[in-house]
Amino acid sequence: MWFYFLFILTAYLLGSIPSGLIIGKVFFNTDIREHGSGNLGGTNTFRVLGKKAGIVVTLADILKGTLATLLPVIFNHSEISPLIIGVFAVIGHMYPVFARFRGGKAVATSGGLILGVNPLLFLIILISFFIALYISKYVSLSSMTAGVIAFITTIIMKEYGLTIVTGILTLFIFYRHRANIKRIINKTEPKITWL
């Protein structure tokens, strides 16, 4: 039983690693929490620090979710659900102990969790995200759309444990995008520019 608590704590701490803050301060002498949306996630990193930094932060946020999710597999504890452990990495990403509990919006790390348990579903989510992004030009809307599609896809796949977790993750994503939803309704949400 103590392994459960150890994995939960480790997952939370992994999720708490503030990739955007680290990249911003180390390579750009910039605290991205003081710029743009003030968010520590990949989207704000793209806007504040540029494409290369945004890609690095997004990949790091995905991978910490994947690594946390795979902890029971890595340490050969098949009785412990990787899905449950992965959720704590997402919570860590949203409320990181290393960054005064001001974190990201759960998107990339949620994707990392799904990558760790079902790479096919991750691919479906990724494609859905980019299609929605191409059509809408809203990163926030595309993130929420991908969450809904993930939830529906797990029902179709009859992966009901994953359905519960993707439902929780999608609720996280919608909750963390409350301000974005208001801006979308008011038509003040920034759009991306495709080059």
C-alpha positions in Angstrom: 0.0 0.0 0.0 2.8 2.4 0.8 3.9 2.1 -2.9 0.6 3.7 -3.8 1.4 6.8 -1.8 5.0 6.9 -3.0 3.8 6.8 -6.7 1.1 9.4 -6.0 3.7 11.7 -4.4 6.3 11.1 -7.2 3.7 11.7 -9.9 2.5 14.9 -8.3 6.1 16.2 -8.0 6.9 15.2 -11.6 3.8 17.1 -12.7 4.9 20.1 -10.5 8.1 20.6 -12.5 7.4 24.0 -14.1 8.9 23.5 -17.5 7.8 26.9 -18.8 9.2 28.7 -15.8 12.5 26.8 -16.0 13.0 27.4 -19.7 12.0 31.0 -19.4 14.3 31.9 -16.5 17.3 29.8 -17.6 17.4 30.6 -21.3 15.5 33.9 -21.6 15.8 35.5 -18.1 12.0 35.8 -18.2 9.3 34.7 -15.8 6.5 33.9 -18.2 4.0 34.2 -15.4 4.6 38.0 -15.7 3.8 38.0 -19.4 1.0 37.0 -21.7 -1.7 35.1 -20.0 0.5 34.5 -17.0 0.1 30.7 -17.5 3.0 28.3 -17.2 1.9 26.0 -20.1 3.1 25.6 -23.6 0.6 28.0 -25.2 1.8 31.0 -23.2 5.4 29.9 -23.7 4.9 30.0 -27.5 3.5 33.5 -27.3 6.0 34.9 -24.9 9.3 33.0 -25.7 8.7 31.8 -29.3 8.3 28.5 -31.2 11.4 26.6 -30.1 10.8 27.3 -26.4 7.1 26.5 -26.8 7.8 23.1 -28.4 10.4 22.2 -25.7 8.0 23.1 -22.9 5.0 21.3 -24.5 7.1 18.1 -25.0 8.4 18.3 -21.5 4.9 18.7 -20.1 3.7 15.7 -22.2 6.6 13.5 -21.1 6.3 14.2 -17.4 2.7 13.0 -17.6 3.8 9.9 -19.5 6.6 9.1 -17.1 4.4 9.6 -14.1 1.7 7.3 -15.6 4.3 4.6 -16.3 5.7 4.5 -12.7 3.8 1.4 -11.8 4.9 -0.3 -15.0 8.5 0.7 -14.5 8.7 -0.6 -11.0 6.6 -3.7 -11.7 3.5 -2.9 -9.6 0.8 -4.1 -11.9 -1.8 -4.0 -9.1 -1.5 -0.2 -9.1 -3.5 1.6 -11.8 -1.3 3.8 -14.0 -4.4 6.0 -14.8 -4.9 7.0 -11.2 -1.2 7.8 -10.7 -1.2 9.8 -13.9 -4.0 12.0 -12.7 -1.8 13.2 -9.9 0.8 14.4 -12.4 -1.9 16.4 -14.0 -2.9 17.9 -10.7 0.7 18.7 -10.1 0.9 20.4 -13.4 -2.1 22.6 -12.6 -1.1 23.3 -9.0 2.7 22.9 -8.9 4.3 23.0 -5.4 7.5 24.3 -7.1 5.8 27.4 -8.6 3.5 28.6 -5.8 0.6 26.4 -7.1 0.3 28.5 -10.3 0.6 26.1 -13.1 -0.7 25.1 -16.6 -4.1 24.2 -17.9 -3.8 20.4 -17.8 -3.7 19.9 -21.6 -0.2 18.6 -22.4 0.2 16.6 -19.2 -3.2 15.0 -19.7 -2.0 14.1 -23.2 1.1 12.6 -21.7 -1.0 10.5 -19.4 -3.0 9.1 -22.3 0.1 8.5 -24.3 1.4 6.3 -21.5 -1.7 4.0 -21.5 -3.1 4.2 -25.0 -0.8 5.7 -27.8 -3.6 5.2 -30.4 -6.0 7.4 -28.4 -3.2 9.9 -28.0 -2.8 10.0 -31.8 -6.5 10.5 -32.3 -6.5 13.4 -29.8 -3.5 15.0 -31.5 -5.1 14.8 -34.9 -8.4 16.1 -33.5 -6.5 19.0 -31.8 -4.8 20.1 -35.0 -7.9 19.8 -37.1 -9.8 22.0 -34.6 -6.9 24.4 -34.4 -6.8 24.7 -38.2 -10.5 25.4 -38.4 -10.9 27.7 -35.4 -7.5 29.2 -34.8 -8.2 29.0 -31.1 -5.7 26.9 -29.0 -8.1 26.9 -26.1 -11.1 25.7 -28.0 -9.0 23.1 -29.8 -7.8 21.8 -26.4 -11.4 21.5 -25.1 -12.5 19.9 -28.3 -9.8 17.3 -28.1 -10.8 16.5 -24.6 -14.4 15.9 -25.6 -13.3 13.7 -28.5 -11.1 11.7 -26.2 -14.0 11.1 -23.9 -16.3 10.0 -26.7 -13.6 7.8 -28.3 -13.1 5.9 -25.1 -16.8 5.1 -24.9 -16.7 3.8 -28.5 -13.6 1.8 -27.6 -15.4 0.5 -24.5 -12.4 1.5 -22.4 -14.5 2.4 -19.4 -11.7 3.0 -16.9 -10.2 5.4 -19.5 -13.6 6.9 -20.0 -13.8 7.9 -16.4 -10.3 9.3 -16.4 -10.7 11.2 -19.7 -14.0 12.6 -18.3 -12.1 13.9 -15.3 -9.3 15.3 -17.4 -11.8 17.0 -19.7 -13.5 18.6 -16.7 -10.1 19.8 -15.5 -9.4 21.3 -19.0 -12.8 23.1 -19.2 -12.4 24.4 -15.6 -8.9 25.7 -16.3 -10.1 27.4 -19.5 -13.0 29.3 -17.9 -11.6 32.7 -18.8 -10.9 31.5 -22.4 -14.5 30.4 -22.8 -15.7 33.9 -21.8 -13.3 35.5 -24.3 -14.4 33.1 -27.0 -18.0 34.1 -26.4 -17.0 37.8 -26.3 -14.8 37.3 -29.4 -11.7 38.6 -27.6 -9.8 35.3 -27.4 -6.5 35.6 -29.4 -6.2 33.5 -32.5 -3.0 31.9 -33.8 -1.5 32.7 -37.2 -0.7 29.8 -39.5 2.6 30.4 -41.4 
